[in-house]
């Protein structure tokens, strides 16, 4: 029984907030739609760029700065720099607007009515401060195991990918990786400490590793096939399963030209770079088209809206180009997917039961790629080696490997028994009940 029933028909006002890509935002939309179905009032506190996707769903929207300019390819390329991308994304994009983020989220949490609960993504570093100042109960969420920086399941750090391998040969080396990550980033959160001082708050735990996780409930919005609980994960962490949503303002259909293409022949190989890396694609789509031609397979190129991704030469009828398509409607009709390794794309591939070739950029993508290797549902190719003949050779090997496809099908069957949205929403309602008892 949820709070709407337990409280005599009352509803909860729940603010859901994060600052990130569309892949970071879609799981929140999935949760908000379920919370609305249960009779609650979800409030989406997100960058203004997402308003046109949120309001058609009948959800309340509150803009939170900094906004994200989807045409700012320079920003995307900066953030996806494998050596310094994470640091620059935080220090040059998120942290300069930290006070504005705090003010906007504080408004969303208190106006026109006080929220009953907050659900905060890890990139909203002002969120835990708002929760502390307002004393509103809050939960946090993460989308990939990398976010926990576990010493017992060492992540692949994009600037130092070989460190994760060392743990196989040097027991306990995962602790070294964790210390390296904390040392390298030790000066980054100074703007957060400064905001806390200005509000009369103590310094508090490390915002990049500790304070971003709620002490009451941490929702790991991924499947156990991606990662399982570790001894050094935050207390009160719940692995829910993936939370799927990929419609465009509620539209779930494939574009007409793509629907016609997919229906007209053998399942194609799909090439995509998700919602952010697509703005830093380089020659990915040109190379992909050449690889498909070499291999003689039908292909779909999802190129996004960046004009630089338009094909320079005419393509044969065996290759279809589209800006966007809901993965849930396309991947299950593909033979294989080539992508960047973002956790949202990974989740949709696993759900569709399709093998994947991953070309990781940065952030969680190299770590997700390694996990797909361990799961035996995919292969990895580095960006510097993404050439037509190498890609064609990899795809040929994968298409000729029946065990890869069988394993992908088996994992999809396992995921079919999970319901991440229901599990997460049940946990949020239970958190509210516990907070009422303790107040």
C-alpha positions as CSV (number, residue, x, y, z in Angstrom):
1,X,0.0,0.0,0.0
2,X,1.5,3.4,-1.0
3,X,1.3,6.7,0.9
4,X,-1.6,7.9,-1.3
5,X,-3.7,5.1,0.3
6,X,-2.1,5.1,3.7
7,X,-2.6,8.8,4.2
8,X,-6.3,8.8,3.4
9,X,-6.0,9.7,-0.3
10,X,-3.4,12.4,0.1
11,X,-0.7,12.6,-2.5
12,X,3.0,13.3,-2.2
13,X,4.8,16.1,-3.9
14,X,8.1,14.6,-5.1
15,X,10.9,16.7,-6.7
16,X,13.1,14.7,-9.1
17,X,16.2,16.5,-10.2
18,X,19.5,16.0,-12.0
19,X,21.7,17.9,-14.4
20,X,22.9,15.7,-17.3
21,X,22.3,14.3,-20.7
22,X,19.1,12.8,-22.0
23,X,20.4,9.4,-21.0
24,X,20.7,10.7,-17.4
25,X,17.2,12.2,-17.6
26,X,15.1,9.4,-19.2
27,X,15.2,7.1,-16.0
28,X,13.8,10.0,-14.0
29,X,11.0,10.4,-16.5
30,X,10.2,6.7,-16.2
31,X,9.9,7.1,-12.4
32,X,7.9,10.3,-12.6
33,X,5.3,8.7,-14.9
34,X,4.9,5.8,-12.5
35,X,4.6,8.1,-9.5
36,X,2.0,10.1,-11.3
37,X,0.1,6.9,-12.1
38,X,0.2,6.1,-8.4
39,X,-1.5,9.4,-7.6
40,X,1.5,11.5,-6.6
41,X,2.7,14.8,-7.9
42,X,6.1,14.5,-9.5
43,X,8.0,17.8,-10.1
44,X,10.8,17.6,-12.7
45,X,13.6,20.0,-11.8
46,X,15.8,19.8,-14.8
47,X,17.8,22.1,-17.2
48,X,15.4,24.2,-19.3
49,X,16.3,22.3,-22.5
50,X,14.2,19.4,-21.4
51,X,10.9,21.3,-20.8
52,X,9.6,20.5,-24.3
53,X,10.0,16.8,-23.6
54,X,8.5,16.9,-20.1
55,X,5.3,19.1,-20.3
56,X,3.6,17.1,-23.0
57,X,3.7,14.2,-20.6
58,X,1.5,16.1,-18.1
59,X,4.3,16.5,-15.6
60,X,5.1,19.6,-13.7
61,X,8.4,21.2,-14.8
62,X,10.8,23.6,-13.0
63,X,13.9,24.8,-14.8
64,X,17.3,24.4,-13.0
65,X,20.5,26.1,-14.1
66,X,22.9,25.6,-15.7
67,X,21.0,24.9,-18.9
68,X,22.4,22.6,-21.5
69,X,22.8,23.8,-25.0
70,X,22.4,20.8,-27.3
71,X,24.1,22.7,-30.1
72,X,27.2,23.5,-28.1
73,X,29.5,20.8,-29.5
74,X,32.6,22.5,-28.1
75,X,31.3,21.9,-24.6
76,X,30.5,18.2,-25.4
77,X,33.9,17.7,-26.9
78,X,35.5,19.3,-23.8
79,X,33.5,17.0,-21.4
80,X,34.4,13.9,-23.4
81,X,38.1,14.6,-23.3
82,X,39.3,11.3,-21.9
83,X,42.1,12.8,-19.8
84,X,40.4,15.9,-18.4
85,X,36.7,15.6,-19.4
86,X,35.3,14.8,-16.0
87,X,37.3,17.6,-14.3
88,X,36.4,20.2,-16.9
89,X,32.8,19.2,-16.9
90,X,32.6,19.8,-13.1
91,X,34.9,22.8,-12.8
92,X,34.1,24.7,-16.0
93,X,30.4,23.8,-16.4
94,X,28.6,22.6,-13.2
95,X,30.4,24.4,-10.4
96,X,30.4,28.0,-11.8
97,X,26.6,27.8,-11.7
98,X,26.4,26.0,-8.3
99,X,24.7,28.9,-6.5
100,X,22.1,29.3,-9.3
101,X,21.5,25.5,-9.1
102,X,21.0,25.8,-5.4
103,X,18.5,28.7,-5.7
104,X,16.5,27.0,-8.5
105,X,16.3,23.7,-6.7
106,X,15.3,25.4,-3.5
107,X,12.5,27.1,-5.3
108,X,11.4,23.8,-6.8
109,X,11.4,22.2,-3.4
110,X,9.5,24.9,-1.6
111,X,7.3,26.8,-4.1
112,X,4.4,26.9,-4.6
113,X,4.3,24.1,-2.0
114,X,6.9,22.3,0.1
115,X,8.0,19.0,-1.3
116,X,7.5,15.8,0.7
117,X,10.5,14.0,-0.9
118,X,13.5,14.7,-3.1
119,X,15.1,12.3,-5.5
120,X,18.5,13.7,-6.6
121,X,21.0,12.6,-9.3
122,X,24.7,12.6,-8.5
123,X,25.5,15.6,-10.8
124,X,23.2,17.9,-8.9
125,X,25.8,18.8,-6.2
126,X,23.6,21.5,-4.8
127,X,20.8,18.9,-4.1
128,X,22.1,17.5,-0.9
129,X,22.6,21.0,0.4
130,X,19.0,21.9,-0.4
131,X,17.9,18.7,1.4
132,X,20.0,19.7,4.5
133,X,18.8,23.2,4.6
134,X,15.1,22.4,4.1
135,X,15.2,19.1,6.1
136,X,13.1,17.4,3.3
137,X,13.7,13.7,3.2
138,X,15.8,12.7,0.2
139,X,17.0,9.8,-1.8
140,X,19.8,9.7,-4.4
141,X,20.2,7.7,-7.5
142,X,23.1,6.4,-9.7
143,X,22.9,4.9,-13.1
144,X,26.0,2.8,-13.3
145,X,28.4,0.9,-10.9
146,X,31.2,3.4,-11.6
147,X,29.5,5.9,-9.4
148,X,30.3,3.9,-6.3
149,X,34.1,3.7,-6.9
150,X,34.3,0.4,-5.1
151,X,37.6,-1.0,-4.0
152,X,36.2,-4.5,-4.3
153,X,34.9,-4.0,-7.9
154,X,37.4,-1.5,-9.2
155,X,36.1,0.8,-11.9
156,X,37.8,1.6,-15.2
157,X,39.0,5.2,-14.8
158,X,39.1,6.8,-18.3
159,X,42.5,8.5,-17.8
160,X,44.0,5.3,-16.3
161,X,42.3,2.3,-17.9
162,X,45.1,-0.1,-17.1
163,X,44.8,0.4,-13.3
164,X,41.6,-1.7,-13.2
165,X,43.4,-4.6,-14.8
166,X,46.1,-4.6,-12.1
167,X,43.6,-5.7,-9.5
168,X,43.5,-9.1,-11.2
169,X,47.2,-9.6,-10.4
170,X,47.7,-7.5,-7.3
171,X,45.1,-8.3,-4.6
172,X,43.7,-5.2,-3.0
173,X,44.8,-2.9,-5.8
174,X,41.3,-1.7,-6.0
175,X,41.9,0.3,-2.8
176,X,44.8,2.0,-4.7
177,X,42.5,3.0,-7.5
178,X,40.0,4.5,-5.1
179,X,42.7,6.5,-3.3
180,X,44.0,7.7,-6.7
181,X,40.6,9.0,-7.7
182,X,40.2,10.8,-4.4
183,X,43.7,12.3,-4.6
184,X,43.4,13.5,-8.2
185,X,40.1,15.2,-7.5
186,X,40.9,16.6,-4.1
187,X,40.7,20.3,-5.1
188,X,37.8,20.1,-7.4
189,X,34.9,20.5,-4.9
190,X,36.1,23.8,-3.3
191,X,33.1,25.7,-4.8
192,X,30.8,23.3,-3.0
193,X,32.6,23.9,0.3
194,X,32.4,27.6,-0.4
195,X,28.6,27.4,-0.9
196,X,28.2,25.5,2.3
197,X,30.3,28.1,4.2
198,X,28.1,30.9,2.8
199,X,25.1,29.1,4.1
200,X,26.6,28.7,7.5
201,X,27.0,24.9,7.1
202,X,30.0,22.8,8.1
203,X,32.3,21.5,5.4
204,X,30.8,18.0,5.5
205,X,31.9,14.8,3.7
206,X,33.6,14.7,0.3
207,X,30.9,15.9,-2.1
208,X,32.3,13.9,-5.1
209,X,32.4,10.5,-3.4
210,X,30.3,10.6,-0.1
211,X,27.9,13.5,0.3
212,X,26.3,12.9,-3.1
213,X,24.8,9.6,-1.7
214,X,21.7,9.9,0.5
215,X,22.2,8.3,4.0
216,X,18.6,7.1,3.8
217,X,18.2,5.6,0.4
218,X,20.5,5.2,-2.6
219,X,18.7,3.8,-5.7
220,X,21.1,2.0,-8.1
221,X,18.9,2.2,-11.2
222,X,20.7,-0.7,-13.0
223,X,20.4,-4.5,-13.2
224,X,22.4,-6.9,-11.2
225,X,23.8,-8.2,-14.5
226,X,25.8,-4.9,-14.6
227,X,26.9,-4.9,-11.0
228,X,26.1,-6.3,-7.5
229,X,26.4,-5.0,-4.0
230,X,29.9,-4.4,-2.6
231,X,31.1,-4.1,1.0
232,X,32.0,-0.4,0.5
233,X,28.9,0.7,-1.2
234,X,26.8,3.3,0.7
235,X,24.5,2.0,3.3
236,X,20.8,1.7,2.3
237,X,21.7,1.1,-1.4
238,X,19.0,-0.8,-3.4
239,X,19.7,-2.2,-6.8
240,X,16.3,-1.8,-8.6
241,X,16.9,-2.9,-12.2
242,X,17.0,-0.6,-15.2
243,X,14.3,2.1,-15.5
244,X,13.4,2.3,-19.2
245,X,12.1,5.4,-21.1
246,X,13.1,6.6,-24.5
247,X,10.1,8.2,-26.1
248,X,10.3,11.7,-27.6
249,X,7.8,13.7,-25.6
250,X,5.6,10.6,-25.5
251,X,6.1,9.6,-29.1
252,X,7.4,6.0,-29.2
253,X,7.2,5.3,-33.0
254,X,10.0,5.0,-35.4
255,X,10.3,7.7,-38.0
256,X,8.4,6.7,-41.1
257,X,11.5,6.3,-43.3
258,X,13.2,4.1,-40.7
259,X,10.1,2.0,-40.1
260,X,9.9,1.3,-43.9
261,X,13.6,0.4,-44.1
262,X,13.6,-1.9,-41.1
263,X,10.5,-3.7,-42.4
264,X,11.9,-4.2,-45.8
265,X,14.8,-6.6,-45.2
266,X,17.2,-8.4,-43.0
267,X,17.8,-7.0,-39.4
268,X,20.3,-4.2,-39.8
269,X,23.4,-3.3,-37.7
270,X,22.6,-0.1,-35.8
271,X,25.3,2.5,-35.3
272,X,24.6,5.1,-32.6
273,X,26.4,7.4,-30.2
274,X,23.6,8.0,-27.7
275,X,22.4,11.5,-26.7
276,X,25.7,13.3,-26.0
277,X,28.7,11.6,-27.7
278,X,26.8,12.1,-30.9
279,X,27.8,15.8,-30.7
280,X,31.5,14.8,-30.7
281,X,31.2,12.0,-33.3
282,X,34.2,12.9,-35.4
283,X,34.3,10.5,-38.4
284,X,32.3,7.7,-36.6
285,X,29.4,7.7,-39.0
286,X,31.5,7.9,-42.2
287,X,33.7,5.0,-40.9
288,X,30.6,3.0,-39.9
289,X,29.0,3.4,-43.3
290,X,32.2,2.2,-45.0
291,X,32.4,-0.7,-42.6
292,X,28.9,-1.8,-43.4
293,X,29.6,-1.6,-47.1
294,X,32.7,-3.6,-46.7
295,X,30.8,-6.3,-44.8
296,X,27.8,-6.2,-47.1
297,X,25.2,-5.7,-44.3
298,X,22.2,-3.5,-44.0
299,X,22.8,-0.6,-41.5
300,X,21.1,2.2,-39.6
301,X,23.0,5.3,-38.7
302,X,21.4,7.4,-36.0
303,X,23.3,10.7,-36.5
304,X,21.5,13.2,-34.3
305,X,20.9,16.8,-35.2
306,X,24.6,17.9,-35.5
307,X,25.0,18.9,-39.2
308,X,28.6,17.7,-39.1
309,X,27.3,14.2,-38.9
310,X,25.6,14.4,-42.3
311,X,27.0,12.0,-44.9
312,X,29.4,13.6,-47.3
313,X,28.6,11.2,-50.1
314,X,25.5,9.4,-51.3
315,X,24.7,6.1,-49.6
316,X,23.2,3.0,-51.1
317,X,19.7,1.8,-50.2
318,X,21.2,-0.7,-47.8
319,X,22.0,2.1,-45.3
320,X,19.3,4.2,-43.7
321,X,20.2,7.5,-42.0
322,X,17.9,8.9,-39.2
323,X,18.4,11.6,-36.6
324,X,16.7,9.8,-33.7
325,X,14.8,6.6,-32.9
326,X,13.5,5.1,-29.7
327,X,15.9,2.4,-29.0
328,X,13.2,0.2,-27.5
329,X,11.5,0.1,-30.9
330,X,14.6,-0.3,-33.0
331,X,17.1,-2.5,-31.2
332,X,14.9,-5.6,-31.0
333,X,14.7,-5.4,-34.8
334,X,18.5,-5.2,-35.3
335,X,21.1,-7.8,-35.6
336,X,23.7,-6.0,-33.5
337,X,24.3,-2.5,-32.1
338,X,27.5,-0.5,-32.3
339,X,27.6,2.3,-29.7
340,X,29.5,4.4,-27.2
341,X,28.8,2.5,-24.0
342,X,26.5,4.9,-22.2
343,X,24.5,3.0,-19.6
344,X,21.2,3.9,-21.1
345,X,22.2,2.5,-24.5
346,X,23.7,-0.5,-22.8
347,X,20.5,-1.1,-20.9
348,X,18.4,-1.0,-24.1
349,X,20.8,-3.4,-25.9
350,X,20.6,-5.9,-23.0
351,X,16.8,-5.6,-22.9
352,X,16.6,-6.3,-26.6
353,X,19.0,-9.3,-26.3
354,X,21.4,-8.0,-29.0
355,X,25.2,-8.3,-29.1
356,X,27.0,-5.0,-29.0
357,X,30.3,-3.5,-30.2
358,X,31.3,-0.7,-27.9
359,X,33.6,2.3,-28.8
360,X,33.8,4.0,-25.4
361,X,34.4,7.8,-25.1
362,X,34.8,8.7,-21.4
363,X,33.0,8.8,-18.0
364,X,31.3,5.5,-17.2
365,X,31.6,4.2,-20.8
366,X,34.9,2.4,-20.5
367,X,33.8,0.7,-17.3
368,X,30.4,-0.3,-18.8
369,X,32.3,-1.7,-21.8
370,X,34.4,-3.9,-19.6
371,X,31.3,-5.2,-17.9
372,X,29.8,-6.1,-21.2
373,X,33.0,-8.0,-22.0
374,X,32.7,-9.9,-18.7
375,X,29.1,-10.6,-19.4
376,X,30.1,-12.0,-22.8
377,X,27.5,-10.1,-24.7
378,X,29.8,-7.6,-26.5
379,X,33.2,-6.6,-27.7
380,X,35.2,-3.4,-27.4
381,X,37.1,-1.3,-30.0
382,X,39.0,1.8,-29.0
383,X,38.3,5.1,-30.7
384,X,41.8,5.3,-32.1
385,X,41.3,1.9,-33.8
386,X,37.8,2.6,-35.2
387,X,38.6,2.2,-38.9
388,X,36.5,0.7,-41.7
389,X,38.4,-2.6,-42.0
390,X,38.8,-3.1,-38.3
391,X,35.1,-2.5,-37.6
392,X,34.1,-4.7,-40.5
393,X,36.4,-7.5,-39.2
394,X,35.0,-7.2,-35.7
395,X,31.4,-7.3,-36.9
396,X,32.1,-10.2,-39.1
397,X,33.6,-12.2,-36.2
398,X,30.7,-11.2,-34.0
399,X,28.0,-12.1,-36.5
400,X,29.6,-15.5,-36.9
401,X,29.6,-16.2,-33.2
402,X,26.3,-17.9,-32.2
403,X,27.3,-18.1,-28.5
404,X,27.5,-14.2,-28.4
405,X,23.9,-14.0,-29.6
406,X,22.8,-16.8,-27.3
407,X,24.3,-15.1,-24.3
408,X,22.6,-11.8,-25.2
409,X,19.3,-13.6,-25.4
410,X,19.8,-15.3,-22.1
411,X,20.6,-12.0,-20.4
412,X,17.5,-10.4,-21.9
413,X,15.4,-13.1,-20.4
414,X,17.0,-12.4,-17.0
415,X,16.2,-8.7,-17.3
416,X,12.6,-9.5,-18.2
417,X,12.1,-10.6,-14.6
418,X,13.1,-7.2,-13.3
419,X,10.9,-4.1,-12.9
420,X,13.2,-1.3,-11.9
421,X,10.5,1.4,-12.1
422,X,8.2,-0.4,-9.7
423,X,11.0,-1.4,-7.3
424,X,12.3,2.2,-7.2
425,X,8.9,3.8,-6.6
426,X,8.0,1.3,-3.9
427,X,11.3,2.3,-2.2
428,X,10.5,6.0,-2.4
429,X,7.1,5.5,-0.9
430,X,8.6,3.4,1.9
431,X,11.2,6.1,2.5
432,X,8.5,8.7,3.0
433,X,6.7,6.4,5.4
434,X,9.8,5.9,7.5
435,X,10.5,9.7,7.5
436,X,7.0,10.3,8.8
437,X,7.4,7.8,11.6
438,X,10.7,9.4,12.7
439,X,9.5,13.0,12.5
